[in-house]
Amino acid sequence: MSRLSRSTLGFFGITSQFHELPLRYRTAVSQAPLVIVVGLICAVAAWQLPEIFQQQEFVTGLITLAVVTAVCIAVPWNQLWYPSYWIIPLLDFVAIAQLHHGSNGILTGLSLLHVFPVFWISWSRVSPASAQVLSFFCPLLSVWHPFILGTPGPVSGADLTAPLLVPLVSLGVALTVSVLREDIRSQRETMENKDRLLEAALAESKRQSQRLDGVLNAIDVGVLLVDADGIPRHMNRRQRLLQERALPAGITRPHERDLLLYTLDRTTLMPFDERPVARALLGSDFQDVPLWLGPPGNQMAVNTSGAVLRNDDGGFNGAVIVFSDVTALVGALAAKDDFVASVSHELRTPLTSIMGYLDLALDEAEETQLQGPIPGSLRVALRNSERLLRLVSDLLTAASGTIQLEYRPMCLADIITTSLRTAEPRAGEAGVELVNDAPAELPMHADPHRIAQVLDNLLSNAIKYSPDGGTVTVSAWRDADRAVFRVADTGMGMSAEDVDAVFEKFFRTGTVRQAGIPGVGLGMAISKDIAEAHGGSIRVESTLGQGTSFTVELPSGV
């Protein structure tokens, strides 16, 4: 739409786009500029040049323009053949010719009025070629109006050539308007295509968003999306419920620091920098971070995981945090541990009594020099009772989840020697050679009973999992302020998957289960707890079929 058309629409209070108007309104709007300009000319002429209204042809031109304008408004052009409205600009040329020649030079420049009908027909979408032809010949006939009607005296070539500037300029205007209109049409089509693509993309985006919301609201896991500033941008229905549960009374617009999030003791509020969103804003992913959510007395156990989002440049662009309710799982694990602890405690008392009576029976057999299979059977029963008592003790330790330590000065080398001596009978039965590669002295400050328990577990496993014989080597050394010992065997080894799970409670490898090797899978878990209770660590290296080595590092405390 041209700037003139926009201003004309605004003048008449029309806010719609020009091409959106009905054809009847478009013809009236297109006629309006010429009518307005002619009206202003008449107003100026009435003030300064009233004699012009005495010219009959000028008045005839005004009447012609008025009639044409009335027809333009009255005729329902949208019900007629589409190009029929061109009759209006063509009649405008007649009215302009009458005004121009009726003024007899009193008003100069009236020939410029040809621009209005030229612009109209050139801007229309009927026929650009016809518009250009009419834009030249109609103004030409208008300026040759006196010669066509006949003038007194001869007409020279100069008389015909002088007014040619008007039709030539009109033709130039027509060409310019046609090019401009085609360019604007092309731009409008491009914009309309882009609008359609944007509308389609927006509709598809809305559909995808609705699907995503449906999926997120269907899962029983809280999902929170935060932007680069940590401001929540989206959360599913489950997350809203979790946030409401963790929200203290009286707070309507909470920040994460306001939420009731507790550490594993269920009474200490989690520090702000350890909370899920704060951790995500540090720019690193995290997995399975446990916490307790909600006010005391109405808490739920939650596991949280976070994944950082990055932009195309690799910069931080927000994060997604997932909250999983594991209250039922935590309760089940606690119930299991309570059951194991209760059963183990009940088993320990009769086992202790059985072992006491077996000791008395063996003493009596030795004093009476009892012969036959009975003493041997008593020793087998006592040995299995001791094994069962160790198993019960392991179950109690695993169920309690806490390791009680009694620190005192000790020598790690002596503990290693004692443990190897204790393991010699089992090693001899299995055809395993025990090698002591520890120094003569290695003092440290620790719980000797617990360290011996770790060594016994590692040696027992090394011998047990070397069913075809081999070598078990125990080495030890000092590394700065830490004491380190290692138990390495040449037995059956473990796969990479088994290595990852070896310190889990009750874990036993598939190879061990198939081989029928006895055990319940608590030794490594207890050894790890003991090492960590000392402030140390334990790690494993293993290759399937080639052996395993466990390395324990402990603060020497010397």
C-alpha positions in Angstrom: 0.0 0.0 0.0 1.3 3.5 -0.9 2.0 6.2 1.7 -0.8 8.3 0.1 -3.3 5.4 0.5 -2.3 4.9 4.1 -2.8 8.6 4.9 -6.1 8.6 3.0 -7.3 5.6 5.0 -6.3 7.3 8.2 -8.2 10.5 7.1 -11.4 8.5 6.7 -10.8 6.6 10.0 -10.2 3.2 8.2 -7.7 1.0 10.1 -7.7 -2.0 7.9 -5.1 -2.7 5.3 -5.9 -1.3 1.8 -5.9 -4.7 0.1 -8.2 -6.1 2.8 -11.0 -3.6 1.9 -13.9 -4.5 -0.4 -13.5 -3.3 -4.0 -16.2 -0.6 -3.5 -14.3 1.0 -0.6 -11.0 0.7 -2.5 -12.4 2.6 -5.5 -13.7 5.4 -3.2 -10.4 5.6 -1.3 -8.5 5.7 -4.6 -10.7 8.6 -5.9 -10.4 10.5 -2.6 -6.9 12.1 -3.2 -7.9 13.7 -6.5 -11.2 15.0 -5.0 -9.4 16.4 -2.0 -6.7 18.2 -4.0 -9.3 19.7 -6.4 -11.3 20.8 -3.5 -8.3 22.6 -2.0 -7.6 24.2 -5.4 -11.2 25.5 -5.6 -10.9 26.9 -2.1 -7.7 28.8 -3.0 -9.2 30.0 -6.3 -12.4 31.2 -4.6 -10.2 33.3 -2.3 -7.6 34.7 -4.8 -8.9 33.9 -8.3 -12.7 34.0 -8.2 -12.9 34.8 -11.9 -11.9 31.3 -12.8 -15.4 30.1 -11.8 -16.7 32.2 -14.8 -15.0 29.8 -17.2 -17.6 27.4 -18.4 -15.3 24.5 -19.2 -13.6 24.7 -15.8 -17.1 24.5 -14.1 -17.9 21.7 -16.5 -14.8 19.8 -15.3 -15.8 20.3 -11.7 -19.3 18.9 -12.5 -17.8 16.0 -14.4 -15.5 15.2 -11.4 -18.4 15.4 -9.0 -20.6 13.0 -11.1 -17.7 10.6 -11.5 -17.1 10.6 -7.8 -20.8 10.0 -7.1 -20.8 7.1 -9.5 -17.6 5.8 -7.9 -19.3 5.7 -4.5 -22.7 4.5 -5.6 -21.9 1.6 -7.9 -21.3 -1.8 -6.3 -18.1 -2.6 -8.2 -17.6 -6.0 -6.4 -20.8 -7.2 -8.2 -19.5 -6.2 -11.6 -16.8 -7.4 -13.9 -13.6 -6.8 -12.0 -11.8 -4.3 -14.4 -15.0 -2.3 -14.9 -14.0 0.2 -12.2 -11.2 1.5 -14.5 -14.0 3.7 -16.0 -13.5 6.0 -13.0 -9.8 6.9 -13.6 -10.5 7.2 -17.3 -13.3 9.7 -16.7 -11.0 11.5 -14.3 -8.7 12.1 -17.3 -11.7 13.8 -19.0 -12.4 16.0 -15.9 -8.8 17.0 -15.6 -8.6 17.9 -19.3 -11.7 20.2 -18.8 -10.2 21.7 -15.6 -6.8 22.3 -17.2 -8.0 23.9 -20.4 -11.0 25.6 -18.8 -8.6 27.6 -16.5 -7.1 29.3 -19.6 -3.8 29.7 -17.8 -5.3 31.3 -14.7 -4.3 28.3 -12.6 -0.9 26.8 -13.8 0.1 23.3 -13.1 -3.3 21.7 -13.2 -1.9 19.2 -15.7 -0.1 17.6 -12.7 -3.5 16.2 -11.6 -3.0 13.5 -14.2 -0.7 11.8 -11.7 -3.7 10.7 -9.6 -5.5 8.5 -12.2 -2.1 7.4 -13.5 -1.1 6.2 -10.1 -4.5 4.5 -9.6 -4.5 2.4 -12.7 -0.8 1.7 -12.4 -1.2 0.5 -8.9 -4.2 -1.8 -9.7 -3.7 -5.4 -10.5 -5.6 -5.5 -13.8 -3.0 -5.1 -16.5 0.3 -3.4 -16.1 0.9 -3.1 -19.9 -2.6 -1.6 -20.4 -2.0 0.8 -17.5 1.2 2.1 -19.0 -0.4 2.6 -22.4 -3.3 4.5 -20.9 -0.9 6.5 -18.7 0.7 7.9 -21.8 -2.2 8.3 -24.2 -4.9 9.6 -21.8 -2.7 12.5 -20.6 -1.6 13.0 -24.3 -5.3 13.3 -25.4 -5.9 15.6 -22.4 -3.1 18.1 -23.3 -4.1 17.9 -27.0 -7.7 18.6 -26.0 -7.8 22.0 -27.7 -6.4 20.6 -31.0 -8.8 17.7 -31.0 -11.8 19.9 -30.5 -10.5 22.3 -33.1 -8.7 25.7 -32.6 -8.8 28.8 -34.7 -5.8 29.1 -36.9 -3.2 26.5 -38.1 -1.6 23.9 -35.7 2.1 23.5 -36.1 4.4 20.7 -35.0 5.8 22.8 -32.2 2.3 23.3 -30.8 1.8 19.6 -30.7 5.3 18.9 -29.2 5.3 21.5 -26.4 2.8 19.7 -24.1 4.4 16.2 -24.6 6.2 16.6 -21.3 3.0 15.8 -19.4 2.2 12.4 -21.0 5.9 11.5 -20.8 6.1 12.3 -17.1 2.8 10.4 -16.6 4.4 7.4 -18.4 7.4 7.6 -16.2 5.2 7.7 -13.1 3.3 4.7 -14.4 6.5 2.7 -15.0 7.8 3.7 -11.5 4.6 2.8 -9.8 4.4 -0.6 -11.6 7.9 -1.5 -10.6 7.3 -0.3 -7.1 4.0 -2.2 -6.9 5.6 -5.4 -8.2 8.4 -5.1 -5.7 6.0 -4.5 -2.8 3.8 -7.4 -4.1 6.9 -9.6 -4.1 7.9 -8.5 -0.6 4.3 -9.0 0.6 4.3 -12.5 -0.8 7.6 -13.2 0.8 6.4 -11.9 4.2 3.1 -13.9 3.8 5.1 -17.0 3.1 7.3 -16.3 6.1 4.2 -15.7 8.2 2.7 -19.0 7.2 6.0 -20.8 8.0 6.2 -19.0 11.3 2.6 -19.8 12.1 3.2 -23.5 11.2 6.4 -23.5 13.3 4.5 -21.9 16.2 1.7 -24.4 15.9 4.1 -27.3 15.8 6.0 -25.8 18.7 2.8 -25.6 20.7 1.9 -29.2 19.8 5.4 -30.3 20.9 5.1 -28.3 24.1 1.8 -29.9 24.9 3.1 -33.4 24.2 6.2 -32.7 26.4 4.0 -31.3 29.2 1.8 -34.4 28.9 4.8 -36.7 29.2 6.4 -34.8 32.1 3.1 -34.7 34.0 2.5 -38.4 33.4 5.8 -39.5 35.1 6.0 -39.8 38.9 9.3 -37.8 39.0 9.7 -34.1 39.7 11.4 -32.2 36.8 12.6 -28.7 37.2 14.1 -26.5 34.4 16.1 -23.4 35.5 17.8 -20.8 33.3 21.3 -19.5 33.5 20.4 -17.3 36.5 18.8 -20.2 38.4 15.3 -18.9 37.8 12.7 -21.7 37.4 11.3 -21.7 33.8 9.3 -24.9 33.9 8.3 -27.6 36.3 5.9 -30.5 35.9 2.9 -31.3 38.2 4.9 -33.7 40.4 7.6 -31.0 41.0 5.0 -28.5 42.0 3.6 -30.9 44.6 7.1 -31.5 46.0 7.8 -27.8 46.2 4.6 -27.2 48.0 5.5 -29.8 50.5 9.0 -28.3 51.1 7.6 -24.7 51.3 7.5 -23.2 54.8 4.2 -21.5 55.8 3.8 -17.9 54.9 6.1 -17.9 51.8 4.4 -17.4 48.5 7.3 -16.7 46.2 10.0 -19.1 47.4 13.7 -19.2 46.6 15.6 -22.5 46.9 17.2 -21.3 50.1 13.7 -21.1 51.7 12.8 -24.7 51.0 12.9 -27.3 53.8 15.7 -29.6 52.5 17.5 -31.6 55.1 20.7 -33.7 55.1 20.7 -37.4 55.8 20.4 -36.9 59.5 16.9 -35.4 58.8 17.4 -32.6 61.2 20.2 -30.4 59.7 19.1 -28.0 57.0 21.1 -28.6 53.8 23.6 -25.7 53.2 22.6 -23.5 50.3 25.6 -24.3 48.1 24.9 -28.0 48.4 21.3 -27.7 47.3 20.3 -29.1 43.9 19.8 -25.9 41.9 22.8 -24.2 43.5 25.0 -27.3 42.6 23.6 -27.2 39.0 24.5 -23.5 38.7 28.1 -24.4 39.4 28.1 -25.9 35.9 28.6 -29.6 36.7 26.3 -32.6 36.4 25.5 -34.7 39.5 23.8 -38.0 40.1 21.8 -39.6 42.9 22.3 -37.0 45.6 20.1 -38.0 48.6 18.2 -35.5 50.8 15.1 -35.3 53.0 12.3 -33.0 51.9 9.6 -31.4 54.0 9.0 -30.4 57.6 10.1 -32.8 60.4 7.6 -35.4 61.0 6.3 -35.3 57.5 9.5 -35.8 55.5 10.2 -37.8 52.3 13.4 -39.2 51.0 14.4 -37.8 47.6 17.2 -38.6 45.2 18.3 -35.7 43.0 20.2 -35.6 39.8 21.1 -32.6 37.6 22.2 -32.2 34.0 23.7 -28.9 32.7 22.4 -27.3 29.5 24.9 -25.5 27.3 24.5 -23.2 24.3 26.2 -23.5 20.9 29.3 -21.8 22.3 29.6 -24.2 25.2 28.5 -21.7 27.7 26.2 -22.4 30.7 22.6 -22.1 29.6 20.7 -23.5 32.6 20.1 -27.0 34.0 17.5 -29.7 34.4 17.1 -31.1 37.9 15.2 -34.4 38.6 13.7 -35.2 42.0 12.8 -38.9 42.6 10.8 -40.0 45.7 12.7 -42.9 47.3 10.9 -42.9 50.6 9.5 -46.4 50.1 12.9 -47.8 49.0 14.6 -46.2 52.1 11.9 -47.7 54.3 12.3 -51.1 52.7 16.1 -51.0 53.2 15.8 -49.9 56.8 13.3 -52.7 57.4 15.7 -55.2 55.8 18.6 -54.0 57.9 16.4 -54.2 61.1 15.3 -57.7 60.2 18.9 -58.8 59.5 20.1 -57.2 62.8 17.3 -58.7 64.8 17.8 -62.2 63.4 21.6 -62.0 63.7 21.3 -60.8 67.3 19.0 -63.7 68.1 21.4 -66.2 66.5 24.5 -64.9 68.3 23.3 -66.0 71.8 22.6 -69.7 71.0 25.8 -69.9 68.8 27.9 -68.6 71.7 26.3 -71.2 74.0 26.9 -74.0 71.4 30.5 -73.1 71.0 31.0 -73.0 74.8 29.6 -76.5 75.2 31.6 -77.8 72.2 34.8 -76.4 73.9 33.9 -78.2 77.1 33.2 -81.4 75.2 36.6 -81.2 73.5 38.3 -80.5 76.8 36.6 -83.5 78.4 37.5 -85.7 75.4 41.2 -84.7 75.7 41.2 -85.3 79.5 39.6 -88.8 79.1 41.7 -89.5 76.0 38.5 -90.4 74.2 39.3 -92.3 71.0 37.2 -92.7 67.8 35.4 -90.3 65.5 33.7 -88.2 68.2 36.6 -85.7 68.9 37.0 -85.1 65.2 33.3 -84.5 64.8 33.3 -82.1 67.7 36.2 -80.1 66.1 34.2 -79.9 62.8 31.1 -78.7 64.6 33.2 -76.1 66.5 34.9 -74.9 63.3 31.6 -74.5 61.5 30.1 -72.8 64.6 33.0 -70.3 64.5 32.4 -69.7 60.8 28.7 -69.2 61.5 29.5 -66.8 64.3 31.7 -64.8 62.0 28.9 -64.7 59.4 26.5 -63.4 62.1 28.9 -60.8 63.2 29.3 -59.6 59.5 25.5 -59.4 59.2 25.3 -57.3 62.4 28.0 -55.0 61.2 26.4 -54.6 57.7 23.0 -54.0 59.2 24.2 -51.4 61.7 25.8 -49.2 59.0 28.3 -47.8 61.5 31.8 -48.9 62.4 33.0 -48.4 66.0 36.7 -47.8 66.1 39.1 -48.0 69.0 42.3 -46.2 68.0 45.7 -47.1 69.5 49.3 -47.5 68.4 49.8 -50.7 66.4 52.3 -52.2 63.9 50.7 -53.0 60.5 53.6 -55.5 59.8 52.6 -57.5 62.9 49.0 -57.6 61.9 49.9 -58.9 58.4 52.2 -61.6 59.9 49.4 -62.7 62.3 46.8 -62.8 59.5 49.0 -64.8 57.2 49.7 -67.3 59.9 46.0 -67.7 60.6 45.3 -68.2 56.9 48.0 -70.8 56.4 45.8 -73.9 57.1 43.2 -72.8 54.6 45.9 -71.8 52.0 47.5 -75.2 52.4 44.2 -77.0 51.8 43.6 -75.0 48.6 47.2 -75.3 47.4 47.8 -71.6 47.6 51.2 -70.1 48.4 51.2 -67.1 50.8 54.0 -64.5 50.4 54.7 -61.8 53.0 56.2 -58.8 51.2 55.7 -56.3 54.1 58.6 -54.5 55.9 59.6 -55.6 59.4 58.2 -52.4 61.0 55.3 -50.2 59.9 53.8 -48.4 62.9 50.5 -46.5 62.6 47.6 -45.3 64.8 44.4 -47.2 64.0 42.0 -49.9 65.3 44.1 -53.1 65.1 41.1 -55.4 65.4 39.3 -53.7 62.5 42.5 -53.6 60.3 42.9 -57.3 61.1 39.3 -57.9 60.0 40.0 -56.2 56.7 43.1 -58.3 56.1 41.3 -61.5 57.1 38.5 -60.7 54.6 40.9 -59.9 51.8 43.1 -63.0 52.5 40.0 -65.3 52.8 38.7 -64.0 49.4 42.1 -64.3 47.7 42.4 -68.0 48.9 38.7 -68.8 48.2 38.8 -67.4 44.7 42.0 -69.3 43.8 40.5 -72.8 43.6 43.3 -74.1 41.3 46.1 -72.9 43.6 48.4 -70.0 42.9 50.1 -67.3 44.9 48.7 -64.7 47.3 51.1 -61.8 48.0 50.6 -59.3 50.8 52.7 -56.1 50.5 52.8 -52.9 52.5 54.6 -49.6 52.5 54.4 -46.0 53.6 53.4 -43.3 51.2 54.0 -39.8 52.8 51.5 -39.7 55.7 49.6 -42.8 54.7 50.1 -46.5 55.3 49.3 -48.7 52.3 48.9 -52.5 52.1 47.9 -54.7 49.1 46.6 -58.2 48.8 47.1 -59.6 45.3 46.2 -63.1 44.0 46.6 -65.0 40.8 43.1 -66.5 40.9 40.0 -66.4 38.7 39.7 -62.5 38.6 36.6 -60.5 37.8 35.1 -58.8 34.8 34.8 -55.0 34.6 31.1 -55.1 35.5 31.9 -57.2 38.6 34.6 -54.8 39.6 32.1 -51.9 39.6 29.8 -53.7 42.0 32.3 -55.6 44.2 31.8 -53.4 47.2 28.0 -53.6 47.3 26.3 -55.6 50.1 25.5 -59.2 49.2 27.1 -59.0 45.8 28.7 -62.1 44.4 30.0 -62.6 40.9 28.3 -65.0 38.5 31.4 -67.0 38.2 31.6 -67.6 41.9 27.9 -68.6 42.1 28.4 -71.1 39.3 31.5 -72.5 41.0 29.5 -73.1 44.2 32.0 -71.2 46.3 30.4 -70.4 49.7 29.8 -66.8 51.0 27.2 -64.1 51.4 29.0 -61.1 49.8 29.5 -59.0 52.9 33.2 -59.0 53.3 34.1 -56.4 50.8 31.3 -54.1 51.8 32.5 -54.3 55.5 36.1 -53.8 54.5 35.2 -50.7 52.6 33.2 -49.3 55.5 36.2 -49.9 57.9 38.7 -48.3 55.5 36.4 -45.2 55.1 35.7 -45.0 58.8 39.5 -44.6 59.3 39.5 -41.8 56.7 41.1 -44.1 54.1 40.0 -45.9 50.9 40.1 -49.2 49.2 40.3 -49.9 45.5 40.4 -53.0 43.3 42.1 -54.0 40.1 41.2 -57.2 38.4 41.4 -59.0 35.1 39.2 -62.0 34.4 41.2 -65.2 34.6 44.4 -63.4 35.7 43.8 -62.4 39.3 42.8 -59.6 41.6 44.5 -57.0 43.8 42.9 -54.9 46.6 44.8 -51.9 47.8 44.0 -50.2 51.1 45.3 -46.7 52.0 45.0 -45.5 55.6 46.2 -42.4 57.4 49.1 -43.6 59.4 48.5 -41.2 62.3 52.1 -41.5 63.4 
